[in-house]
Amino acid sequence: MSKVTPEIIKLIKDSINDLASDDGWAFLSNLGLLIIKKMPDFDPRNYGYKKLTPLIKSMPDLEIRERKGKDSDALSIVVRLKDQVESGS
């Protein structure tokens, strides 16, 4: 069972908003860095997740995707608030 608190949900959503490009997407790696900067003792394991990605995937308000780089086969993981999708249509 998830131990994710409303405070952590707000921290994650606010951080996505701080980082998001015009299309609403933010790189998961940058998100992780910003969360640590805002809350140095943050650790997904404290909320029942081994890593940040499964924690993000557990949040129904967030959308997560993998993108292939333009110049390489490296994958980047991006995340955005789902309401960004609806407000754009």
PDB file of N, CA, C and O in Angstrom:
ATOM      1  N   MET A   1       0.841  -1.197   0.000  1.00  0.00           N
ATOM      2  CA  MET A   1       0.000   0.000   0.000  1.00  0.00           C
ATOM      3  C   MET A   1       0.880   1.253   0.000  1.00  0.00           C
ATOM      4  O   MET A   1       1.890   1.317   0.701  1.00  0.00           O
ATOM      5  N   SER A   2       0.487   2.229  -0.783  1.00  0.00           N
ATOM      6  CA  SER A   2       1.273   3.446  -0.942  1.00  0.00           C
ATOM      7  C   SER A   2       1.206   4.319   0.304  1.00  0.00           C
ATOM      8  O   SER A   2       0.160   4.457   0.939  1.00  0.00           O
ATOM      9  N   LYS A   3       2.343   4.897   0.630  1.00  0.00           N
ATOM     10  CA  LYS A   3       2.432   5.814   1.767  1.00  0.00           C
ATOM     11  C   LYS A   3       2.598   7.246   1.279  1.00  0.00           C
ATOM     12  O   LYS A   3       3.020   8.111   2.047  1.00  0.00           O
ATOM     13  N   VAL A   4       2.275   7.511   0.021  1.00  0.00           N
ATOM     14  CA  VAL A   4       2.471   8.833  -0.554  1.00  0.00           C
ATOM     15  C   VAL A   4       1.474   9.807   0.080  1.00  0.00           C
ATOM     16  O   VAL A   4       0.262   9.594   0.046  1.00  0.00           O
ATOM     17  N   THR A   5       2.014  10.870   0.651  1.00  0.00           N
ATOM     18  CA  THR A   5       1.194  11.852   1.355  1.00  0.00           C
ATOM     19  C   THR A   5       0.744  12.970   0.405  1.00  0.00           C
ATOM     20  O   THR A   5       1.340  13.167  -0.654  1.00  0.00           O
ATOM     21  N   PRO A   6      -0.310  13.697   0.791  1.00  0.00           N
ATOM     22  CA  PRO A   6      -0.714  14.849  -0.030  1.00  0.00           C
ATOM     23  C   PRO A   6       0.415  15.866  -0.195  1.00  0.00           C
ATOM     24  O   PRO A   6       0.500  16.537  -1.224  1.00  0.00           O
ATOM     25  N   GLU A   7       1.280  15.984   0.812  1.00  0.00           N
ATOM     26  CA  GLU A   7       2.405  16.921   0.725  1.00  0.00           C
ATOM     27  C   GLU A   7       3.385  16.504  -0.379  1.00  0.00           C
ATOM     28  O   GLU A   7       3.903  17.347  -1.111  1.00  0.00           O
ATOM     29  N   ILE A   8       3.631  15.198  -0.485  1.00  0.00           N
ATOM     30  CA  ILE A   8       4.545  14.701  -1.526  1.00  0.00           C
ATOM     31  C   ILE A   8       3.913  14.875  -2.904  1.00  0.00           C
ATOM     32  O   ILE A   8       4.595  15.250  -3.858  1.00  0.00           O
ATOM     33  N   ILE A   9       2.627  14.607  -3.010  1.00  0.00           N
ATOM     34  CA  ILE A   9       1.918  14.802  -4.286  1.00  0.00           C
ATOM     35  C   ILE A   9       2.032  16.261  -4.718  1.00  0.00           C
ATOM     36  O   ILE A   9       2.311  16.541  -5.884  1.00  0.00           O
ATOM     37  N   LYS A  10       1.820  17.187  -3.794  1.00  0.00           N
ATOM     38  CA  LYS A  10       1.931  18.614  -4.101  1.00  0.00           C
ATOM     39  C   LYS A  10       3.359  18.963  -4.503  1.00  0.00           C
ATOM     40  O   LYS A  10       3.565  19.699  -5.468  1.00  0.00           O
ATOM     41  N   LEU A  11       4.341  18.448  -3.779  1.00  0.00           N
ATOM     42  CA  LEU A  11       5.745  18.705  -4.105  1.00  0.00           C
ATOM     43  C   LEU A  11       6.055  18.247  -5.532  1.00  0.00           C
ATOM     44  O   LEU A  11       6.698  18.972  -6.292  1.00  0.00           O
ATOM     45  N   ILE A  12       5.605  17.060  -5.891  1.00  0.00           N
ATOM     46  CA  ILE A  12       5.871  16.527  -7.230  1.00  0.00           C
ATOM     47  C   ILE A  12       5.161  17.361  -8.297  1.00  0.00           C
ATOM     48  O   ILE A  12       5.775  17.731  -9.298  1.00  0.00           O
ATOM     49  N   LYS A  13       3.884  17.657  -8.095  1.00  0.00           N
ATOM     50  CA  LYS A  13       3.130  18.441  -9.084  1.00  0.00           C
ATOM     51  C   LYS A  13       3.697  19.851  -9.234  1.00  0.00           C
ATOM     52  O   LYS A  13       3.833  20.349 -10.352  1.00  0.00           O
ATOM     53  N   ASP A  14       4.029  20.498  -8.114  1.00  0.00           N
ATOM     54  CA  ASP A  14       4.609  21.848  -8.182  1.00  0.00           C
ATOM     55  C   ASP A  14       5.942  21.818  -8.915  1.00  0.00           C
ATOM     56  O   ASP A  14       6.255  22.720  -9.692  1.00  0.00           O
ATOM     57  N   SER A  15       6.723  20.778  -8.662  1.00  0.00           N
ATOM     58  CA  SER A  15       8.029  20.656  -9.310  1.00  0.00           C
ATOM     59  C   SER A  15       7.883  20.432 -10.808  1.00  0.00           C
ATOM     60  O   SER A  15       8.656  20.978 -11.595  1.00  0.00           O
ATOM     61  N   ILE A  16       6.899  19.633 -11.208  1.00  0.00           N
ATOM     62  CA  ILE A  16       6.637  19.445 -12.647  1.00  0.00           C
ATOM     63  C   ILE A  16       6.275  20.785 -13.276  1.00  0.00           C
ATOM     64  O   ILE A  16       6.777  21.126 -14.347  1.00  0.00           O
ATOM     65  N   ASN A  17       5.410  21.543 -12.618  1.00  0.00           N
ATOM     66  CA  ASN A  17       5.035  22.860 -13.144  1.00  0.00           C
ATOM     67  C   ASN A  17       6.236  23.788 -13.254  1.00  0.00           C
ATOM     68  O   ASN A  17       6.330  24.567 -14.202  1.00  0.00           O
ATOM     69  N   ASP A  18       7.154  23.712 -12.298  1.00  0.00           N
ATOM     70  CA  ASP A  18       8.353  24.551 -12.330  1.00  0.00           C
ATOM     71  C   ASP A  18       9.244  24.220 -13.528  1.00  0.00           C
ATOM     72  O   ASP A  18       9.894  25.105 -14.084  1.00  0.00           O
ATOM     73  N   LEU A  19       9.273  22.958 -13.922  1.00  0.00           N
ATOM     74  CA  LEU A  19      10.194  22.489 -14.967  1.00  0.00           C
ATOM     75  C   LEU A  19       9.579  22.374 -16.359  1.00  0.00           C
ATOM     76  O   LEU A  19      10.301  22.357 -17.356  1.00  0.00           O
ATOM     77  N   ALA A  20       8.268  22.297 -16.432  1.00  0.00           N
ATOM     78  CA  ALA A  20       7.590  21.938 -17.687  1.00  0.00           C
ATOM     79  C   ALA A  20       7.886  22.918 -18.810  1.00  0.00           C
ATOM     80  O   ALA A  20       7.941  24.133 -18.615  1.00  0.00           O
ATOM     81  N   SER A  21       8.076  22.342 -19.999  1.00  0.00           N
ATOM     82  CA  SER A  21       8.221  23.158 -21.201  1.00  0.00           C
ATOM     83  C   SER A  21       6.824  23.620 -21.632  1.00  0.00           C
ATOM     84  O   SER A  21       5.835  23.339 -20.955  1.00  0.00           O
ATOM     85  N   ASP A  22       6.752  24.318 -22.747  1.00  0.00           N
ATOM     86  CA  ASP A  22       5.466  24.848 -23.213  1.00  0.00           C
ATOM     87  C   ASP A  22       4.420  23.761 -23.423  1.00  0.00           C
ATOM     88  O   ASP A  22       3.224  24.016 -23.276  1.00  0.00           O
ATOM     89  N   ASP A  23       4.858  22.552 -23.764  1.00  0.00           N
ATOM     90  CA  ASP A  23       3.905  21.461 -23.987  1.00  0.00           C
ATOM     91  C   ASP A  23       3.543  20.721 -22.700  1.00  0.00           C
ATOM     92  O   ASP A  23       2.789  19.749 -22.733  1.00  0.00           O
ATOM     93  N   GLY A  24       4.082  21.180 -21.562  1.00  0.00           N
ATOM     94  CA  GLY A  24       3.714  20.602 -20.275  1.00  0.00           C
ATOM     95  C   GLY A  24       4.614  19.481 -19.799  1.00  0.00           C
ATOM     96  O   GLY A  24       4.478  19.034 -18.660  1.00  0.00           O
ATOM     97  N   TRP A  25       5.542  19.006 -20.644  1.00  0.00           N
ATOM     98  CA  TRP A  25       6.400  17.880 -20.287  1.00  0.00           C
ATOM     99  C   TRP A  25       7.648  18.348 -19.554  1.00  0.00           C
ATOM    100  O   TRP A  25       8.201  19.406 -19.852  1.00  0.00           O
ATOM    101  N   ALA A  26       8.081  17.540 -18.588  1.00  0.00           N
ATOM    102  CA  ALA A  26       9.325  17.777 -17.853  1.00  0.00           C
ATOM    103  C   ALA A  26      10.119  16.479 -17.832  1.00  0.00           C
ATOM    104  O   ALA A  26       9.546  15.395 -17.727  1.00  0.00           O
ATOM    105  N   PHE A  27      11.439  16.594 -17.932  1.00  0.00           N
ATOM    106  CA  PHE A  27      12.287  15.407 -17.863  1.00  0.00           C
ATOM    107  C   PHE A  27      12.278  14.852 -16.443  1.00  0.00           C
ATOM    108  O   PHE A  27      12.433  15.591 -15.471  1.00  0.00           O
ATOM    109  N   LEU A  28      12.095  13.548 -16.342  1.00  0.00           N
ATOM    110  CA  LEU A  28      12.045  12.893 -15.036  1.00  0.00           C
ATOM    111  C   LEU A  28      13.355  13.085 -14.269  1.00  0.00           C
ATOM    112  O   LEU A  28      13.334  13.256 -13.050  1.00  0.00           O
ATOM    113  N   SER A  29      14.479  13.059 -14.961  1.00  0.00           N
ATOM    114  CA  SER A  29      15.772  13.247 -14.285  1.00  0.00           C
ATOM    115  C   SER A  29      15.841  14.634 -13.643  1.00  0.00           C
ATOM    116  O   SER A  29      16.302  14.768 -12.510  1.00  0.00           O
ATOM    117  N   ASN A  30      15.389  15.659 -14.358  1.00  0.00           N
ATOM    118  CA  ASN A  30      15.373  17.017 -13.797  1.00  0.00           C
ATOM    119  C   ASN A  30      14.387  17.117 -12.639  1.00  0.00           C
ATOM    120  O   ASN A  30      14.637  17.814 -11.656  1.00  0.00           O
ATOM    121  N   LEU A  31      13.272  16.416 -12.765  1.00  0.00           N
ATOM    122  CA  LEU A  31      12.278  16.405 -11.698  1.00  0.00           C
ATOM    123  C   LEU A  31      12.878  15.840 -10.414  1.00  0.00           C
ATOM    124  O   LEU A  31      12.705  16.403  -9.334  1.00  0.00           O
ATOM    125  N   GLY A  32      13.583  14.726 -10.547  1.00  0.00           N
ATOM    126  CA  GLY A  32      14.216  14.115  -9.385  1.00  0.00           C
ATOM    127  C   GLY A  32      15.197  15.058  -8.710  1.00  0.00           C
ATOM    128  O   GLY A  32      15.238  15.152  -7.483  1.00  0.00           O
ATOM    129  N   LEU A  33      15.990  15.759  -9.518  1.00  0.00           N
ATOM    130  CA  LEU A  33      16.969  16.705  -8.964  1.00  0.00           C
ATOM    131  C   LEU A  33      16.280  17.858  -8.239  1.00  0.00           C
ATOM    132  O   LEU A  33      16.712  18.266  -7.161  1.00  0.00           O
ATOM    133  N   LEU A  34      15.208  18.380  -8.832  1.00  0.00           N
ATOM    134  CA  LEU A  34      14.496  19.504  -8.209  1.00  0.00           C
ATOM    135  C   LEU A  34      13.813  19.083  -6.908  1.00  0.00           C
ATOM    136  O   LEU A  34      13.817  19.835  -5.934  1.00  0.00           O
ATOM    137  N   ILE A  35      13.237  17.902  -6.889  1.00  0.00           N
ATOM    138  CA  ILE A  35      12.598  17.414  -5.667  1.00  0.00           C
ATOM    139  C   ILE A  35      13.630  17.309  -4.543  1.00  0.00           C
ATOM    140  O   ILE A  35      13.358  17.697  -3.407  1.00  0.00           O
ATOM    141  N   ILE A  36      14.815  16.782  -4.866  1.00  0.00           N
ATOM    142  CA  ILE A  36      15.884  16.661  -3.859  1.00  0.00           C
ATOM    143  C   ILE A  36      16.335  18.043  -3.382  1.00  0.00           C
ATOM    144  O   ILE A  36      16.640  18.238  -2.205  1.00  0.00           O
ATOM    145  N   LYS A  37      16.370  18.993  -4.311  1.00  0.00           N
ATOM    146  CA  LYS A  37      16.773  20.358  -3.942  1.00  0.00           C
ATOM    147  C   LYS A  37      15.748  20.973  -2.980  1.00  0.00           C
ATOM    148  O   LYS A  37      16.115  21.643  -2.014  1.00  0.00           O
ATOM    149  N   LYS A  38      14.464  20.738  -3.256  1.00  0.00           N
ATOM    150  CA  LYS A  38      13.394  21.298  -2.419  1.00  0.00           C
ATOM    151  C   LYS A  38      13.246  20.535  -1.097  1.00  0.00           C
ATOM    152  O   LYS A  38      12.901  21.122  -0.071  1.00  0.00           O
ATOM    153  N   MET A  39      13.508  19.228  -1.132  1.00  0.00           N
ATOM    154  CA  MET A  39      13.322  18.380   0.051  1.00  0.00           C
ATOM    155  C   MET A  39      14.488  17.391   0.111  1.00  0.00           C
ATOM    156  O   MET A  39      14.369  16.257  -0.352  1.00  0.00           O
ATOM    157  N   PRO A  40      15.618  17.825   0.684  1.00  0.00           N
ATOM    158  CA  PRO A  40      16.839  17.012   0.645  1.00  0.00           C
ATOM    159  C   PRO A  40      16.708  15.595   1.200  1.00  0.00           C
ATOM    160  O   PRO A  40      17.468  14.714   0.797  1.00  0.00           O
ATOM    161  N   ASP A  41      15.781  15.355   2.098  1.00  0.00           N
ATOM    162  CA  ASP A  41      15.646  14.005   2.661  1.00  0.00           C
ATOM    163  C   ASP A  41      14.640  13.138   1.896  1.00  0.00           C
ATOM    164  O   ASP A  41      14.277  12.057   2.359  1.00  0.00           O
ATOM    165  N   PHE A  42      14.184  13.615   0.717  1.00  0.00           N
ATOM    166  CA  PHE A  42      13.241  12.829  -0.084  1.00  0.00           C
ATOM    167  C   PHE A  42      13.903  11.547  -0.568  1.00  0.00           C
ATOM    168  O   PHE A  42      15.035  11.562  -1.052  1.00  0.00           O
ATOM    169  N   ASP A  43      13.191  10.450  -0.432  1.00  0.00           N
ATOM    170  CA  ASP A  43      13.643   9.151  -0.943  1.00  0.00           C
ATOM    171  C   ASP A  43      12.391   8.340  -1.268  1.00  0.00           C
ATOM    172  O   ASP A  43      11.573   8.098  -0.381  1.00  0.00           O
ATOM    173  N   PRO A  44      12.224   7.916  -2.522  1.00  0.00           N
ATOM    174  CA  PRO A  44      11.024   7.153  -2.896  1.00  0.00           C
ATOM    175  C   PRO A  44      10.805   5.918  -2.029  1.00  0.00           C
ATOM    176  O   PRO A  44       9.670   5.478  -1.841  1.00  0.00           O
ATOM    177  N   ARG A  45      11.905   5.353  -1.496  1.00  0.00           N
ATOM    178  CA  ARG A  45      11.781   4.156  -0.660  1.00  0.00           C
ATOM    179  C   ARG A  45      10.992   4.436   0.618  1.00  0.00           C
ATOM    180  O   ARG A  45      10.390   3.528   1.191  1.00  0.00           O
ATOM    181  N   ASN A  46      10.996   5.683   1.058  1.00  0.00           N
ATOM    182  CA  ASN A  46      10.206   6.048   2.244  1.00  0.00           C
ATOM    183  C   ASN A  46       8.701   5.970   1.982  1.00  0.00           C
ATOM    184  O   ASN A  46       7.900   5.971   2.916  1.00  0.00           O
ATOM    185  N   TYR A  47       8.329   5.903   0.706  1.00  0.00           N
ATOM    186  CA  TYR A  47       6.915   5.881   0.323  1.00  0.00           C
ATOM    187  C   TYR A  47       6.527   4.552  -0.317  1.00  0.00           C
ATOM    188  O   TYR A  47       5.458   4.430  -0.917  1.00  0.00           O
ATOM    189  N   GLY A  48       7.401   3.564  -0.185  1.00  0.00           N
ATOM    190  CA  GLY A  48       7.085   2.227  -0.662  1.00  0.00           C
ATOM    191  C   GLY A  48       7.520   1.938  -2.087  1.00  0.00           C
ATOM    192  O   GLY A  48       7.074   0.949  -2.669  1.00  0.00           O
ATOM    193  N   TYR A  49       8.383   2.773  -2.669  1.00  0.00           N
ATOM    194  CA  TYR A  49       8.832   2.589  -4.049  1.00  0.00           C
ATOM    195  C   TYR A  49      10.352   2.543  -4.092  1.00  0.00           C
ATOM    196  O   TYR A  49      11.030   3.290  -3.386  1.00  0.00           O
ATOM    197  N   LYS A  50      10.879   1.649  -4.935  1.00  0.00           N
ATOM    198  CA  LYS A  50      12.338   1.532  -5.038  1.00  0.00           C
ATOM    199  C   LYS A  50      12.956   2.734  -5.734  1.00  0.00           C
ATOM    200  O   LYS A  50      14.072   3.143  -5.415  1.00  0.00           O
ATOM    201  N   LYS A  51      12.208   3.305  -6.704  1.00  0.00           N
ATOM    202  CA  LYS A  51      12.722   4.434  -7.488  1.00  0.00           C
ATOM    203  C   LYS A  51      11.605   5.442  -7.736  1.00  0.00           C
ATOM    204  O   LYS A  51      10.436   5.186  -7.450  1.00  0.00           O
ATOM    205  N   LEU A  52      12.000   6.603  -8.277  1.00  0.00           N
ATOM    206  CA  LEU A  52      11.039   7.673  -8.547  1.00  0.00           C
ATOM    207  C   LEU A  52      10.038   7.278  -9.635  1.00  0.00           C
ATOM    208  O   LEU A  52       8.860   7.621  -9.539  1.00  0.00           O
ATOM    209  N   THR A  53      10.490   6.561 -10.668  1.00  0.00           N
ATOM    210  CA  THR A  53       9.594   6.212 -11.784  1.00  0.00           C
ATOM    211  C   THR A  53       8.349   5.442 -11.330  1.00  0.00           C
ATOM    212  O   THR A  53       7.244   5.834 -11.705  1.00  0.00           O
ATOM    213  N   PRO A  54       8.472   4.366 -10.541  1.00  0.00           N
ATOM    214  CA  PRO A  54       7.258   3.682 -10.096  1.00  0.00           C
ATOM    215  C   PRO A  54       6.360   4.563  -9.223  1.00  0.00           C
ATOM    216  O   PRO A  54       5.137   4.435  -9.266  1.00  0.00           O
ATOM    217  N   LEU A  55       6.955   5.445  -8.441  1.00  0.00           N
ATOM    218  CA  LEU A  55       6.158   6.359  -7.625  1.00  0.00           C
ATOM    219  C   LEU A  55       5.325   7.262  -8.535  1.00  0.00           C
ATOM    220  O   LEU A  55       4.127   7.443  -8.314  1.00  0.00           O
ATOM    221  N   ILE A  56       5.966   7.824  -9.555  1.00  0.00           N
ATOM    222  CA  ILE A  56       5.263   8.693 -10.512  1.00  0.00           C
ATOM    223  C   ILE A  56       4.161   7.903 -11.234  1.00  0.00           C
ATOM    224  O   ILE A  56       3.046   8.398 -11.398  1.00  0.00           O
ATOM    225  N   LYS A  57       4.477   6.675 -11.662  1.00  0.00           N
ATOM    226  CA  LYS A  57       3.492   5.853 -12.379  1.00  0.00           C
ATOM    227  C   LYS A  57       2.288   5.517 -11.502  1.00  0.00           C
ATOM    228  O   LYS A  57       1.203   5.252 -12.020  1.00  0.00           O
ATOM    229  N   SER A  58       2.466   5.524 -10.190  1.00  0.00           N
ATOM    230  CA  SER A  58       1.362   5.204  -9.282  1.00  0.00           C
ATOM    231  C   SER A  58       0.389   6.369  -9.103  1.00  0.00           C
ATOM    232  O   SER A  58      -0.698   6.191  -8.554  1.00  0.00           O
ATOM    233  N   MET A  59       0.773   7.552  -9.563  1.00  0.00           N
ATOM    234  CA  MET A  59      -0.062   8.739  -9.373  1.00  0.00           C
ATOM    235  C   MET A  59      -0.977   8.932 -10.581  1.00  0.00           C
ATOM    236  O   MET A  59      -0.498   9.213 -11.679  1.00  0.00           O
ATOM    237  N   PRO A  60      -2.291   8.783 -10.388  1.00  0.00           N
ATOM    238  CA  PRO A  60      -3.218   8.827 -11.530  1.00  0.00           C
ATOM    239  C   PRO A  60      -3.287  10.179 -12.226  1.00  0.00           C
ATOM    240  O   PRO A  60      -3.734  10.247 -13.371  1.00  0.00           O
ATOM    241  N   ASP A  61      -2.860  11.260 -11.572  1.00  0.00           N
ATOM    242  CA  ASP A  61      -2.921  12.594 -12.177  1.00  0.00           C
ATOM    243  C   ASP A  61      -1.744  12.877 -13.103  1.00  0.00           C
ATOM    244  O   ASP A  61      -1.694  13.931 -13.738  1.00  0.00           O
ATOM    245  N   LEU A  62      -0.794  11.942 -13.187  1.00  0.00           N
ATOM    246  CA  LEU A  62       0.406  12.178 -13.979  1.00  0.00           C
ATOM    247  C   LEU A  62       0.471  11.236 -15.170  1.00  0.00           C
ATOM    248  O   LEU A  62      -0.004  10.102 -15.115  1.00  0.00           O
ATOM    249  N   GLU A  63       1.064  11.727 -16.236  1.00  0.00           N
ATOM    250  CA  GLU A  63       1.286  10.938 -17.441  1.00  0.00           C
ATOM    251  C   GLU A  63       2.797  10.829 -17.640  1.00  0.00           C
ATOM    252  O   GLU A  63       3.516  11.817 -17.495  1.00  0.00           O
ATOM    253  N   ILE A  64       3.270   9.651 -17.965  1.00  0.00           N
ATOM    254  CA  ILE A  64       4.705   9.425 -18.126  1.00  0.00           C
ATOM    255  C   ILE A  64       4.946   8.762 -19.470  1.00  0.00           C
ATOM    256  O   ILE A  64       4.195   7.874 -19.873  1.00  0.00           O
ATOM    257  N   ARG A  65       5.999   9.195 -20.169  1.00  0.00           N
ATOM    258  CA  ARG A  65       6.324   8.642 -21.492  1.00  0.00           C
ATOM    259  C   ARG A  65       7.833   8.521 -21.641  1.00  0.00           C
ATOM    260  O   ARG A  65       8.602   9.200 -20.960  1.00  0.00           O
ATOM    261  N   GLU A  66       8.233   7.641 -22.546  1.00  0.00           N
ATOM    262  CA  GLU A  66       9.640   7.533 -22.917  1.00  0.00           C
ATOM    263  C   GLU A  66       9.795   8.175 -24.287  1.00  0.00           C
ATOM    264  O   GLU A  66       8.983   7.960 -25.187  1.00  0.00           O
ATOM    265  N   ARG A  67      10.849   8.964 -24.429  1.00  0.00           N
ATOM    266  CA  ARG A  67      11.141   9.609 -25.713  1.00  0.00           C
ATOM    267  C   ARG A  67      12.538   9.214 -26.156  1.00  0.00           C
ATOM    268  O   ARG A  67      13.464   9.145 -25.347  1.00  0.00           O
ATOM    269  N   LYS A  68      12.678   8.962 -27.422  1.00  0.00           N
ATOM    270  CA  LYS A  68      13.993   8.663 -27.992  1.00  0.00           C
ATOM    271  C   LYS A  68      14.661   9.982 -28.360  1.00  0.00           C
ATOM    272  O   LYS A  68      14.020  10.889 -28.889  1.00  0.00           O
ATOM    273  N   GLY A  69      15.955  10.076 -28.074  1.00  0.00           N
ATOM    274  CA  GLY A  69      16.692  11.292 -28.393  1.00  0.00           C
ATOM    275  C   GLY A  69      16.800  11.508 -29.897  1.00  0.00           C
ATOM    276  O   GLY A  69      16.750  10.551 -30.669  1.00  0.00           O
ATOM    277  N   LYS A  70      16.946  12.755 -30.310  1.00  0.00           N
ATOM    278  CA  LYS A  70      17.041  13.090 -31.727  1.00  0.00           C
ATOM    279  C   LYS A  70      18.316  12.533 -32.357  1.00  0.00           C
ATOM    280  O   LYS A  70      18.300  12.034 -33.483  1.00  0.00           O
ATOM    281  N   ASP A  71      19.415  12.624 -31.619  1.00  0.00           N
ATOM    282  CA  ASP A  71      20.716  12.249 -32.180  1.00  0.00           C
ATOM    283  C   ASP A  71      21.246  10.923 -31.657  1.00  0.00           C
ATOM    284  O   ASP A  71      22.362  10.527 -31.994  1.00  0.00           O
ATOM    285  N   SER A  72      20.463  10.235 -30.841  1.00  0.00           N
ATOM    286  CA  SER A  72      20.940   8.961 -30.296  1.00  0.00           C
ATOM    287  C   SER A  72      19.752   8.053 -30.000  1.00  0.00           C
ATOM    288  O   SER A  72      18.593   8.449 -30.124  1.00  0.00           O
ATOM    289  N   ASP A  73      20.069   6.839 -29.609  1.00  0.00           N
ATOM    290  CA  ASP A  73      19.022   5.901 -29.236  1.00  0.00           C
ATOM    291  C   ASP A  73      18.702   5.969 -27.750  1.00  0.00           C
ATOM    292  O   ASP A  73      17.900   5.181 -27.248  1.00  0.00           O
ATOM    293  N   ALA A  74      19.325   6.906 -27.046  1.00  0.00           N
ATOM    294  CA  ALA A  74      19.084   7.028 -25.610  1.00  0.00           C
ATOM    295  C   ALA A  74      17.632   7.418 -25.352  1.00  0.00           C
ATOM    296  O   ALA A  74      17.065   8.253 -26.057  1.00  0.00           O
ATOM    297  N   LEU A  75      17.048   6.808 -24.343  1.00  0.00           N
ATOM    298  CA  LEU A  75      15.670   7.127 -23.978  1.00  0.00           C
ATOM    299  C   LEU A  75      15.664   8.146 -22.856  1.00  0.00           C
ATOM    300  O   LEU A  75      16.455   8.068 -21.916  1.00  0.00           O
ATOM    301  N   SER A  76      14.760   9.099 -22.971  1.00  0.00           N
ATOM    302  CA  SER A  76      14.507  10.047 -21.893  1.00  0.00           C
ATOM    303  C   SER A  76      13.094   9.805 -21.405  1.00  0.00           C
ATOM    304  O   SER A  76      12.186   9.552 -22.196  1.00  0.00           O
ATOM    305  N   ILE A  77      12.917   9.883 -20.117  1.00  0.00           N
ATOM    306  CA  ILE A  77      11.575   9.728 -19.556  1.00  0.00           C
ATOM    307  C   ILE A  77      11.058  11.120 -19.219  1.00  0.00           C
ATOM    308  O   ILE A  77      11.732  11.908 -18.555  1.00  0.00           O
ATOM    309  N   VAL A  78       9.851  11.404 -19.690  1.00  0.00           N
ATOM    310  CA  VAL A  78       9.232  12.698 -19.435  1.00  0.00           C
ATOM    311  C   VAL A  78       7.900  12.483 -18.727  1.00  0.00           C
ATOM    312  O   VAL A  78       7.277  11.428 -18.844  1.00  0.00           O
ATOM    313  N   VAL A  79       7.485  13.498 -17.999  1.00  0.00           N
ATOM    314  CA  VAL A  79       6.261  13.404 -17.207  1.00  0.00           C
ATOM    315  C   VAL A  79       5.513  14.737 -17.292  1.00  0.00           C
ATOM    316  O   VAL A  79       6.125  15.796 -17.432  1.00  0.00           O
ATOM    317  N   ARG A  80       4.187  14.669 -17.207  1.00  0.00           N
ATOM    318  CA  ARG A  80       3.386  15.895 -17.144  1.00  0.00           C
ATOM    319  C   ARG A  80       2.101  15.622 -16.379  1.00  0.00           C
ATOM    320  O   ARG A  80       1.714  14.475 -16.156  1.00  0.00           O
ATOM    321  N   LEU A  81       1.463  16.695 -15.990  1.00  0.00           N
ATOM    322  CA  LEU A  81       0.167  16.591 -15.325  1.00  0.00           C
ATOM    323  C   LEU A  81      -0.874  16.259 -16.383  1.00  0.00           C
ATOM    324  O   LEU A  81      -0.879  16.863 -17.456  1.00  0.00           O
ATOM    325  N   LYS A  82      -1.754  15.309 -16.098  1.00  0.00           N
ATOM    326  CA  LYS A  82      -2.764  14.908 -17.077  1.00  0.00           C
ATOM    327  C   LYS A  82      -3.706  16.054 -17.439  1.00  0.00           C
ATOM    328  O   LYS A  82      -4.186  16.115 -18.571  1.00  0.00           O
ATOM    329  N   ASP A  83      -3.979  16.961 -16.507  1.00  0.00           N
ATOM    330  CA  ASP A  83      -4.899  18.056 -16.829  1.00  0.00           C
ATOM    331  C   ASP A  83      -4.309  18.997 -17.865  1.00  0.00           C
ATOM    332  O   ASP A  83      -5.041  19.789 -18.458  1.00  0.00           O
ATOM    333  N   GLN A  84      -2.987  18.930 -18.103  1.00  0.00           N
ATOM    334  CA  GLN A  84      -2.370  19.700 -19.182  1.00  0.00           C
ATOM    335  C   GLN A  84      -2.927  19.247 -20.533  1.00  0.00           C
ATOM    336  O   GLN A  84      -3.076  20.049 -21.455  1.00  0.00           O
ATOM    337  N   VAL A  85      -3.229  17.967 -20.635  1.00  0.00           N
ATOM    338  CA  VAL A  85      -3.744  17.388 -21.875  1.00  0.00           C
ATOM    339  C   VAL A  85      -5.123  17.947 -22.171  1.00  0.00           C
ATOM    340  O   VAL A  85      -5.393  18.417 -23.277  1.00  0.00           O
ATOM    341  N   GLU A  86      -5.995  17.893 -21.169  1.00  0.00           N
ATOM    342  CA  GLU A  86      -7.369  18.326 -21.372  1.00  0.00           C
ATOM    343  C   GLU A  86      -7.479  19.830 -21.607  1.00  0.00           C
ATOM    344  O   GLU A  86      -8.318  20.271 -22.393  1.00  0.00           O
ATOM    345  N   SER A  87      -6.640  20.624 -20.934  1.00  0.00           N
ATOM    346  CA  SER A  87      -6.739  22.067 -21.089  1.00  0.00           C
ATOM    347  C   SER A  87      -6.265  22.517 -22.474  1.00  0.00           C
ATOM    348  O   SER A  87      -6.594  23.619 -22.914  1.00  0.00           O
ATOM    349  N   GLY A  88      -5.495  21.668 -23.160  1.00  0.00           N
ATOM    350  CA  GLY A  88      -5.012  22.023 -24.490  1.00  0.00           C
ATOM    351  C   GLY A  88      -5.980  21.695 -25.603  1.00  0.00           C
ATOM    352  O   GLY A  88      -5.741  22.069 -26.751  1.00  0.00           O
ATOM    353  N   SER A  89      -7.066  21.008 -25.298  1.00  0.00           N
ATOM    354  CA  SER A  89      -7.993  20.638 -26.369  1.00  0.00           C
ATOM    355  C   SER A  89      -9.218  21.482 -26.409  1.00  0.00           C
ATOM    356  O   SER A  89     -10.081  21.277 -27.262  1.00  0.00           O
TER     357      SER A  89
END
